Amino acid sequence: MIRAALFRWGAAILAGLALAGMLPAGAEAVEKKPVAVADNWAPNEDDSWLFDVRSGQYRLGDGVRGYQTPQGICVDLGDVVLALDLAVRVDRKLRRATGWVFDERRSLTIDRDAGEVRAGSQAFRLGATTIRDTAAGWCVDLDSLNAWLGVPLAADLSNAVLRVDAKEKLPFQLAAERRARGASIRPQGQFDLATLPQAVRPYQAWATPSVDVVASAGVVSDRRGGSYVQGRYEIFAAGEALAQSFDARLSSDNEGVPDSLRMRLYRTDPEGRLLGPLKATHYGAGDVSLLSTGIVAASAPGRGAVLTNRPVERPDAFDKTTFRGDLPAGWDAELYRNGQLLAFTSPNGDGRYEFIDVPLQYGANRFEIVLYGPQGQIRREIRQVQVGMDSIPPQQTWYWAGFAQENADLIEFGGRRGGAFRRGWRGTAGIERGLDTRTSAAAYLHSLLIENVRYNYGEVALRRSIGPTLLEVGGSYADASRGGGGGVAARASWLAAFGETYVRADAMRGWGGFVSDRLIGNINGITSVSVDQSVKLGQTILPLHFDVRHVERWSGVDSLEASARASASFRALTFTGQLDWSRTKVPAGPDPPDNFAATLLANARIGRVRVRGEARFALSGDNSDTRMTLIGEWAGKGNAEWRSELGYDRGLDRARAGLGYTRRFNRLQLTGFGEVASDGSLAASLALAFSFGPKAGGGWRVSSEKLASRGQVIADVWMDENGDGVRQPDEAALPDVPLTAGNAFVDAATDVDGRGTIDGLEPFRPVMIGIDAGSLPDPYVQPALPGVVVAPRPGVATRIALPMVAAGEIEGIVRRDGGNPVEGLRVELVDAEGRVRATTQTEFDGYFLFEGVAYARYTVRLDKASAAALRLDGDFAVNAAPGRATPRVRLGTLVPKPLRRDVVAQGGPSPHGNSPRGPPGEGEAATDSRARSLRIESSSPPSPG
């Protein structure tokens, strides 16, 4: 934009020189000199204007030149094209302008020789004074231009402003909003959340829970299983009791009879401030999940209790992790690692999703769990796992202790379920200690019930970082004194990263009849090696994975397994293909045939349709497990969703097809689904989903969003007239104020009472709740705070205050000692707490402006890197305090000291090549300074003093 302004002003100066006869022959402008028209009017300096183009709070372009004529205001067509970002080309030589306006179907042709204008399907005649020739270009009558463009441009002569008052947002307005939003996000990204205002919700003896309800009823006519009617429901509640968080999940069987009640009482604090000197990050009782270790214990859910000070998102084992969570009936879950689709699952019999022992890579592991609901809901959970030398900080100790009855819910109806084995109580306790920056040690005690036999273990592990690799060695001893068997086991695991190649090797072996969760089912040894490599094919990155696994058994039966996986993303398509091969050797008799299978996972968007699919093909061997599932979802009219499903199961020799329709209402969601199979089987179901919870100020609210499993924030927004941050009875609430959560713009705004609710927040993850200042209708009313940080808890709402205050502007001009303006210098606006609230850049005449600045005290300072590049003193700063008396603060001319030569010599930027283009000439700066001064003085009264 600055370059365009320089070009226009340069062209104006050259044209002026040409008029004065000061340019040599051949250097005159393309068109003839301006001539008088029918009314004998000619452009002159007394009639000239420089307008700002404003659309709401947005300033468009670098100004539009115009003139006051006897017929009214005319404006420069080239300046308007640049300000509104029109696809129009003005050819002054051919005396034509061609292009289109806001829509490719609305063409625009201005033919001065023919004397006509065509705008879309309309035609207009050019009058003698419609277009006037000036030194800068074509000055078009404003009323005529409005008719051609279809945009109401109104001239406000008292403020030298052209206002765009369109009923619908036009492309340039939407682009301005996007730029404003991007500008509002970038400074926030520099904030340290710990330095921002914090909102903490105290725990209560009782907080009424929020409740999620999913209920369904169906009719099935199965040619193999008979005909029957089924109905089931799942109710999930989360709130506070006894100053603790609690959640409860009640589920039924297919006949609508209560099946299990899963409950938990817990607290989680990522900062480790629980239980006083224990500094725990989490404790809980009820339905919990136990820790996994490398040799003995696997992660297991059950009813019991846990206590730990480990980081909340810390994986159980250093080389693998487990993801487990609630997944209601009808939902699906996908697991991604670093953008690579790894797995796809449906809820198990306990209403959970489980991704067990997911391998980790050395370095950063970004996991994303995507949950898809039957009514088109999408939930995303992000987990960051870092594997490297700093896995445990030096001289820090982490502990973990827990016990539970494995795979048993707190309250079960109808007696115990499942087989005869592995339903007993188990417990694990352990500590981990960082010895130095590269070494850590761990020790654990276990007591497990495996196949109705009690085993007690001791386990130790030593971890060491060696260059870009991480090695862990460990051993375990099983106590045989109580008849539970004995033996010892050892394990070595190695992770490495060499550029884009990731290697993982693992070996574990038991002696003396050693049995554990890891070595069970007659297994006495497991060895595996895997390699991950990313290959670049043009602009596409293709992640490849290979692994080999060898399993030995006490009986002499050995198996060898190998797999290869490739993932790719092409625009809206993500897929993962995998080949699995296995061979088994038996000590006597013929070996069984090799098994060979292929699996394909896909997720794509084709037009309006989102497609997800899983297919598994048995290519050879005895395995007949061939099945396919393809799901397509697309939006219907209004708040409606369609879902289609195709499936095939070779074992049942049956293909099936289904179609579902979901209607979303404000307070609930209804889904109907029908399915037909190739053997004549039929099924139909109707599902209802809704959530309800307490409403701020009393009463209840019902919503189609999940309220119990996610966090909620209630924000009160009002006009803080006295600036004390506390709402007074006479201070008005502000409706229709858009809210933000972190860097995401959520679909939430305040109501007539100035109250807005944000749902769906990630529990226990700090997030900054603020106001979308870029979308406020009045630029002179701004948030008093950059935002408030909240760590939401599931099922309960945290209430925060977001006051709004009047806003003003701060402007100034930066020049060097010699008087030359400084262009391209970044200037920062810092509040009283030291936070950078806004940044801007000086224009070619040194001018800078901060708009929409909330009334307060600020420091205007230079960005140090930018100042050093321009060889200016980076410590230069001045104070500014916009307020009611002086809403517009004019700092005048600022002259920072030049950077000392010794500073430049000691490492500052070179005087040659690293600084932006040199300052414009004095004539150019003076020309725009006069115009700028005219615009400023016209737009607001002079400030006192």
N, C-alpha and C positions, 0 to 999 in steps of 0.2 A: 504494500500500500504506500509506503514511503517512497519507493522507487517510482510508482505511478504519479505521485504528487510532484516529485522532482521533475519528471518528464513534462508534466503539464505546465508547471511554472517556467521551466526552461523554454518550452515552446512559446509561452506567452511573451517572455522577454525577447526571444528571437523575432517574433512577429512584431513586437513594438519597435525593435530596432529597424526592421524592414520598412515599417511605416515611416520612420524618421529619415529614411534614406541613408542609413549608416552602414548597411551591408553591401558588399560588392554585388555586381551583376550575377544573376543566377542563384543568389542566396535568398531571394524573397520567398514568401509562403506560397503554397501550391495554389490557393485561391487568390482572386483579386483582392485588392484592399477593400476594407469595409466601405460601403457606400450608403448614402441616405436612401430611405425608402419613401413610400407614398406620403407619409406624414412628416417628411423632412427631419425625422429623428435620427441621430447618430449616437453610437455608444460613447460615453464619456465617464470619467472617474467619479463624478458626483452622483451618477445614477447606479454605480456598481454596488453589488452585494456579494458577500461570501456566506452561504448558508450552511449550517449543520443539517444533516439528514438524520432524523430521529424516528425510530419505531419503538414506541413504549420507552423502556429504559435503555435501549440499544442505540449506539451511534454508528451509522453506516458510512463507509467510505471516508475520504479525507476532505470532504467539503465540496459544495457545488457552487460554482460562480453564476451570477445572474445580474439582471439589470431591471430597473424600474422604467417602464415605457409608458407612453400615453394610454395604451390599451391594457396595461397591467404588468405583471411580472413575467419575465422570460428567463429561462434557465439553460445552462450549457448542456447540450445533449450528451456529449462525451462524458462529462462529469456524472450525469445521471446514470448512464450505462455502467460506469465503474462502481458507483455507490450501490446500485441495486443488483449488480452482478448479472447484467442482461447479456444474452447471447446475440448481440447486435453489433454489426460492423459498419462504421461510418466511413464512406469513401468520398472525401471532399473533392477529389479530382473529377469523379464521375457524377458528383452531386446526387448520390444515392446512399441510402442506409437500408441494409437488409439483415434479416435474422428472425428470431422468434422470442416471445415474451412469456416467461414462466412455464410455458407448456409448448412442446414441439408442434402441437396442432394449431397454435395461435401464432401464425407468421406475421411479420411486420415488414413492410416495404414502404420507404419514403422516397419518392421520385420527384425531385424539385423541378427538373426540366419538364416533366409531364404535368406537374402541378397537382399531384394527387398522393394520397396515403392509403394503403390497404392494411388493415389490422384484422387478421382472421377473415371472417366473411363480410366485414364492414368496409366501406369506402368513404374517404373524406377528401374534400377539396382543400387545397392550400390557398390561403388568402395572401394578400400582399404583405401583411404583417405577422403571419403565422410563424415564419422562421426568419430571423434576422442574422446577418453576417456580422461577426465580431472578430477581434484579433485572435481569440481563443478558438473559435469554431462557430457552430450553429447555436444560436440562442432561440429556443423554441418557446412559444407562448405556453404558459403553465396549464391553462384550461384545455388547450388542444392536446397537450402531451398527456394529461389525465385521461382524456377520451381515447387516445391511441393505446395507452398501456392498460387501461382498465383498473388503474390504481389511483385512489384519491390522494394527491399530494397537495397539502394545504400550506401556504406560506404564512408564517408567524413573523411579521416584520419587527415586532417589538423585541423579540429574542433572536432574530436572524436564524430561524429554524424552519426547515421543511419537514412537516410531520406526515408520516404514512399512517393512515387510519383505515386499514383494510379489515373487513369483517372476519375473514379467514386468514390464517397465517400463510404467508407467501414463502417461496423457497429461500429468499435472502433473509427473511425473519427467522426461519428455522435454522439456517446456517449460523446466524448470529447467536441464537440460543445455544447451539452446540458449542460454539467457541467460548461463550460465557461459562457454560458448565465445565468445559475442559479447564478454563482458567481458574474456576473456583475449586476444582479438584486438586490441581497441582500444588498449590501452597499447602493444602491440608495434608498431602502426602509427606510433607516434611515434618509434620508435628510429631512429637513424642507423646503418645497417649498418656504417659504418666504425668506430663506437665499440664494437661488440660483439666478443666473442672470434672470432678467425679460425682456420680450419683450412686449411692449405695442404699439398697433396700434392706432395712433391718429384718432379721428373722422374727417371725411372730409365733405365738403359742398356737394359733390356728389361722390359716389363710384358706378361704374357700377355694377348692380346686377348680381348675378348668377340666373339661371332660370331652374326649373325642369318642364318637360313637360310629360304628360301622355295623350295619345289619343287612342280611340278605335272606331271601327265600327263593327256592327253586323247585322245579318239577323235572324229573329225569325219567325217560323211558329207554332203558338200555336193553338191547337184544340179548346181552349176555348176563347182566346183573339184575334184570327185572325192572319194574317201575316203582318209584317211590318219590316222596316229597321230603325235602330237606330245608332246614332253616338254621342259621347260625348268626351269632353276634359277637362282637368284640368291643369292650368298653375300656378305655384307657383314661385314667385320671391322674393329675399331678397338682400338688399344692404344698402347704406347709402345716406341720403339726409338731407340737412340743419343741418349737424353735428349730426344727429340722425340715429338710425337704423330704417329700415322700411322693411315690408314684405307685399306682396299682393298675393291674390289667386283669380283667375278668373275661374269660372266653368260654364259649360253649362248644359242644360237639355238633354234628350235622343235624341232630334232632332238636336243637335249641335247649338242651339240658346243660347247666353249668358244668364245665369240665375242669377248669383250674383257675385259681386266683393267685396271681403273682404280685407280691408287694415288696416295697423296699423303703427303708428310712435311712437317709444319708445326708452327707454334706460334702461339697467339693469346693476347694479354693486353690486355684492355680498358683497363688502366691505363697502357699504353705503356712497359713496362719491358724491352723486348727489344733485344738487340744494342747494349747500352751507350749510347754517345752518339747513336746513330740513333734511340733511343726509339721503336722500331717497335711497332705494335699487332698486326701480323700479318706472317708470311712463310711461304712454302710452295713446295714443288717437287714436280712430278709433274703430276697432273690438277688444273688451276686454272681460274679464270675471270678474264678480263681486264676492264679498266676501260672504261666507255663515256664519251664526251664529246658535246658538243652538235652538232658539225658533222661530225667525221671518223669516229670509232670507235663501233661498237655493241658491247655486251657479248657476249663469245664464250668458250665453254669450249674447252679444249685441253690438250695436254701441254706444260708449260713451268715457269716460276717467277714469283713475285710478291713484292713487298716494299712495305710502306706503313706510315705512322703515322697514317692517317686513322682516325676513330672506327669501331669495328667495325660499327655499324649505320648508317653514313653512306651515303646513296644516291650513285650515280655522278654523276648530273647533278642540278642543283638543282630541275628541274621535272618529272622523271620518274625512275623506278627500275625495276629488274628483279629478279624473284625466280626463283631456280633452285635445284633440289635433287634428290636422288635420290628416285625413285618406282618401287617394284617393280611388276612385272606384276600386274594385278588391282586396283591401288589407284587411287583418284580423288583429285583435289585441288580445293578451292574457295578463292577469294580474296575477302575482304571488306575494304572500306575504311570505317572509321567506322560499322560495322554494315551497310553496303550491299554486297550480293552483286554482285561485278563479273564474275567469270569462273569457269568450270568446265572442268577438263581431265583427260585420262587420260595415262598415260606415253607418251612418244615412243619412237622406235626405240632410243634410247640409254638408256632406263630413267630418264629425268629428267622432272620437271615444269618448265615454263617459263612465266612471265608476263612478257612482254617489254615494256619501255617503258611501264610503268603510270603514267599521269599523276598528278602530285601537286597538292594544293591548298595555297594559302597558309595557314599556321598548322599545327595539329596534324593529322597523318595517322596513324591507327592501323590497321595492316594485320593481318589474321588469316588465316593459311593453315591450312585444315582438311583433313587427310589422312584418307581413309576406306579401310580395308583390307578385303580380301575375307572375312576372318573376323570382321567387325564391329568392328575396331580403329578408334579415333579418336585422332588426334594433332593438337595445335594448336600453331602457332608464331605468336608475337606479335612484330610489328616496329613500333617507334615511329619516325616520321620527322617532324621538325620543320622547317618551311620558313618562314623569316622573316629579320628583320634580323640575327640573331645566328648566321647559318649558319656563318660562320668567325669565331672569336673574334679580336679585334684583336691585332695584333703576334704572331700565331701563324702558323706555316708548316706546311702539310701536303704530303707528297710521296707519289708513287705511281710504281712502275716494275714492268714485267712484260713477258714475252714468252711466246709459245706457238704451237704448230702448231694452227691452228683446227680444231675439231670432230674431233680425233684423240685417242683414248685412249692411255694410256701404252704398253700392250701390246695389240696387235690380232692376232687369229688369222685366217688366211686372206687376208692382204693388205689393201690399202686399200679402203674402201668409198665409195659415193657417186659423184657426178658428177665431171666433169673439172675443175671450177672451184672456187676458194676453199678449197683445202686446204693452203695454204702457211703459212710462219712469219710471224708479225706481232709487233710490239712497241710499247709506249707508255711514255713517261716524262713526268712532269709535276709541277709544284708549284702550290700555292695559298697565297695570303698574305692575311691580314686586315689591311687598311690602317687602318681605324677601325671604330667600332661599326656602321657602315652600309655600308661599302665593302670589297670584296675583289677580287683579281685572280688570274688563273690563266694558265699557259702550259704547252703540251704539245708533244712531238715524237712523231711516229708513223711507222711503216713497215709498210705493209699490202700483201698480195698479193691483188689483186682480179682475178678472171678471168684468172689466170696472168700478170698484169702487176704489177710492183712499183711502188708509189707511196710517196713520202716527203712528209711534211707538217710544217708548223709551225702551231700553233693558239693563239690568245690569247682571253681572255674577261675582261670587266669586269662586276662585279655591284654593284648599288646598291639600297639600300632607301629608298623614298620614301613616307613615311606608311605606310598599310596595304598597300603594294604592293612588289613586288620586280621589278627590271628587270635583265636580262642582255643584253649585246651582245657579239658575238664575230666573229672573222674567221679565215680559214685560207688558207694558200698552199701549193700543191702544187709540188714541185720537179720540173722536166721535164728536168734535166740527164742523167738515166740512161735516158731513153726511156720513162719511165712516165707521160707526159702532164703537164699543168700546170694552170693556171687558179687562180682565187681564188673564195672563197665568203664570205658574210656571213650572220649570223643575229641576230635580236632576239627575245627571249622576255620575256613580262610576266605576272606573277601578281598578283592583287589579291583582297582580301577586303573587301566592304562589307556589314557586318552578317552576314546569312545568305546573302549572294550571293557566289559565288566565280567569278572570271573568269580565263581563261587564253588568251593570244594568242601565236602563234608564227609567225614568217616566216623562211624560209631560201631563199637563191638562190645559184646558182653561175654563173660566167662563164668563158669560155675553155676549155670542155670539162672542167670540174672534175668528178671522180668520187670518191666515198667510200662508206662503209657507209650513210651517210644519204642520199646522192644517187647512186643506182645504178639501173641498168635504164633508161637514157635520160632520167632525171628531172633537171631543172635548177632546179626551184622548188617549194616546198611552203609553203602558207599555211593556218593553221587558227585557229579561234576556238571556245572552249567556255565554257559558263556552267553552274554548278551552283547550284540554288536549293532550299531546303527549305521546303515549304508545310505549314502545320499545319491539319489537318482534324479538328476536335474534339480528342480526345486522341491522335490519330495524327499522326506526322510523316512526310511524303511527300517524300523526296529526288528532285529532278528534275535531269536532265542533258541539255544540248543541245550539239551541236558541228557545225561545218561545216569541211570540208577541201577545198582546191583544189590540184591537182597539175598542174604543167606539164612537158612533155617536149620534148627537142630536136627531135623529129620533127614537132612541131606538134599532137600529140594531147594534149588537156586532159581532165581528169576532175574532176567535182565530187561530193563525198560529204557526206551529212548523216545524222545519227543523233539519236534522242531516246530517253532511257532514264528509267524511273521505277521506284523501289524502294519497297517497303512491308513493314511487319511488323505482323501482327495476331495477338497472343498467340503461338501456337506456329507461325505461318506467316510465312515470309520469302520474298518473290519479287521478281524484277527482270524487267521487260518492256522490250524494246528494238525500235525500228524503224530500219531501215537503208535508205537510198535512195542511188543513184549514177547519174550521167549522164556519158556520154563523148562528146566532140566530136572528129571526125577531119578532117584538112585536105582530104580528097577523098572523094567518095562519100557514101552515106547514113550517118547516125549509127546506131550500134547502139541497140536499145531500152533504156529505163531499167530498172534492176534495183531491185526493192523486196522486202524481206524482213523478217520479224518473228522475234524470238528471245525465249524465255521461260525463265528460270532460277528454280527453286523449291526450297525446303527447308522441310519442315513436319513437325509431329508430330501425328498423328491417333490419339488414344488411346495404344495401346502401339506404334504403327507410326511409324517415321521415314521420310519420303518425300523423295526427291531426284529432280529431273527437269530435263531440258533439251529444248527443242523449238525447231526452226528451220523456218520456213515460207517458201517462195519464192512471193511474192504476184504478181509480174509479172516480165517479162524472160526472158532465155535461161537464167537460173540455175534449174536443176532440183534444187538442193540442199535438199531437204526431208527432214528426219529428226527422229525423236523418241526419247527414252530416258527411261524412268521406272523408278526403283529404290525398292523398299520393303524395310525391314529391321525386324524385331521380335524380341523375346526369346522363346525357347521355355522349356521346363521345365528347371530346373537351369542349368547353364552351357552353354546352347545358343542359337544364333541362326539365324533364318530370313532368307532374302533372295530376293526376287522381282524379276524384271526384264522389262519390256516395251519393245519397240523397233520402229521402222519406218524404212525407208530407201527413199525414192522412186526414187533412182537404180537400186537393185537390184530395185525393185518387190517388196519382201519385208518381211513383218512377222515378228517373232520373240517368243517368250516363254520365260523361263527361271525355274528354281526352284533355290535352293541351301540347304544345311543345314550349319551349322558347329557342331562340338562342341568346347568348350574344356576342356582338361584342365590340370592344374597345370603341366605341362611342355611341352605342345605343343597345337597346334590343327589339327583336320582339317576340311576343307571338301569337300563334294561338290556338284557343280553340273550340271544338265542343261538343255538348250535345244532347242526345236523351232521351225522356221520354217514360214511359210505355203506354201512351195514344196516341202515334204517334207524339207528338210535337217534333220539331227540332229547334236547334239554333246553330249558328256559329259566331265567332268573331275573329277579328285581332286587336292586341294592339301594340302600339309603345311607348317606354319610353326612354327618353334621357335627359341630362342636358347640359347646356352650360354656360360659364362664361368667364370673362377676364383672359388672360394668362399673367404671369409675363414677362415683357419686351415688352408687346404690343401684340395685336391680340387677338384671341379667341381660346378657347379649348372646345371641345365637349367630353362628358364622359358619360358612362353608370352609373356612381355613382351619388348619389344625392349631388348636390353642393349647392343648395339654402337653404335647411333645416338644413344643418350641417356646422361645422366649417372647415376651411382649413388653412394649414400652408405651406409656401414655405421656404425651407432651402437651403442656399448657403454654400457649403463645398469647401474649398480650403486648400492648403498647406501654412501655415503661417510661412514663412521663418524667418521673424524678430521678431515674437512673439508679435506683437502689437495689434492683434485682428482685424486689418483693412486690407482688401485685397488691395494689391498694383498691379499695372499693370503687373509686372513681376512674380507674384505669381500664380502658376498653379492651375486650377480647378481639383478636384478629382472626377472622375466618378465611378459608381458602388459601392458607399458607402451606406450600408444599414442603415435605420433610424428606430428609435423607438418612440413610443408615450406612456409615462408612463412606465408600466411594460409589455406592449404588443408589440410584434414584428409585425410591419405592413408590408404589401407588397409594400414597397416603397424604392427606391434607387435613387441616383443621376444620372443624364444623363451626356452626354459628356461635358456639360457646368458646371458640378458640382452642378446642381440644382435639388432638389427633392421636390415632392409635396405629402403631407399627407392629404387625404380627410376623411370625415366621423367622425369628432371629435365632442364631446358633447359641444354644445354652452354654454358659460359662466362658464364652469367648468375648473379650472386650470389643466394643464397637462404639464409634462416635456417632451420636444422634445429633443432627443439626438441621438447618433450614436451607433449602435450595434458593440461595440469594439471587442466582441468575434468572429465576422465573418469577420474581416478585414484580407486581405491576408498577410499584412506585419505587424508583431507584433511590429516593431520599428517605426511605424507611428500611433499615437494615438490622440484622441480628446483632445483639449486644455481645454475644459470645461466639467463638468459632464453632462450638459444639459442646456437648456433654458426653462423657464416656460412661458407658453402662456395661456391666457384665450380667446379662439377663439370666434368670433362672427359669426352668420349664414350668409352665402352668400358672405362673403368677406374673403380674404386671409391675414394672418399676416406673414410678412417676417422676418426671423431670420438669424443670421450668426453663423455657427458652424465651427470655424477654426480647422485645424489639425496641429500638430507639430510632430517633430521627437521625438522618445522615446528611453529610455535606460533601464538600470536595476540597482537595488540596492540590495546588498547582504551583509550578515554578519553572524557571529556565536555568539551565546549567551552561556556564561559559567558562572558557579558560582565562588566564590572566590577561592575555592580549585582546580579549573581547570576542574571539571566535566561539561559535556555539559548539557544544559537544553532542554529537549524534551517536545513537546506539548504546548509550550507557544505561545499564540496568539499575533501577532505583527501588529500594525496599521500604515498605511501610511497616513499622514494628510497634506493637502495642506495649502497654505498661508492664506486662508480664514477660516481655522479651520474645513474643511469638511474631513471626512474619505473617502479617495479615493480607498483604497484597504486594505484587511486584508490577513494575511497568518499565518502559524503555523510552528514553528521550528520542524525540523526532529530529528531523534534519536541522531544525532551528534551535535545538536544545530544550524544547518545551516538553514537559511531562505533566500528567494529570492523573490523580486518584479520584475515581468517582464512587459514589455510594459508600462513603466512609462514615461509620457510626460515630456519633458524638462521643469523644473521649480524648485522652492525651496520647500522642504518638511521637515517635522519632522517625524522621525521614533520613535514611542513610544510603550510602552507595554500596552496591554489591561488590565485594572485595575483588573477585576474579575479574569482573567487568572493568572495575576501576584500574586494576593493575594492567589490563590489556591496553587501556587508553592512557596509561602513564599518569594516573591521578592518585591522590592520597585516598586510600580506602577507608581511613578513619573519619572522614568528613561526615558530619551529621548535624541536623537541625531539628528543633522541636516544633510541633504543630498541634493545635487543639481546636478542631472545629466544634462549634456549639451554637446555641440559639442566637447569641449576639453576632457571631461571625460564622455563618454556615459555610461560607467559601473562604478558605484560607489561601491568600496569595503570598507565597514565600519570596516572590520577586526573583532577582537574578542571584544565583548561587555560584560562587567561584571557588571550587576546591583547589587546594595547593597542588602543584605538579609533583609527581613522584620523584624523589631524589635519585640522582644518577647512580649513587652507590647501591641503592636498592635494586635498580634495574640490573646493574652489573652482577649482583649476588644471586641472581636467579629469576628476576622479573622478566617479562616478555621482551623480546627484541623490539627496538624502535621500528624495525623494518619487517613488513610482511605479516605480523600478527595482529595489528590493529585494524579496525574497520576503515572503510574509505574515508579519506580526509574530509575536513569540514567544508561545506559549500562556500562559495565566494561571498564577499560582503554584500554584493548587490542582491544575490539570491536570498540570503538570510534576511536582509532588510525588507525585501519585498514581502516575504511571507510573514515577517514579524508585524508589519503594518496591518496586513489582513487578519492575522491572528488577534492582534490587539482590538481591531474593530469587532470581531466576533465575540471576544470576551467582554468587552465593555457593553456590548449590546445585549448580552444574555443575562447580566446581573448587575445590580447597582454597585458602585465602588464601595469597598470595605472601609471602615473607619481607619484613618491614619495611613 
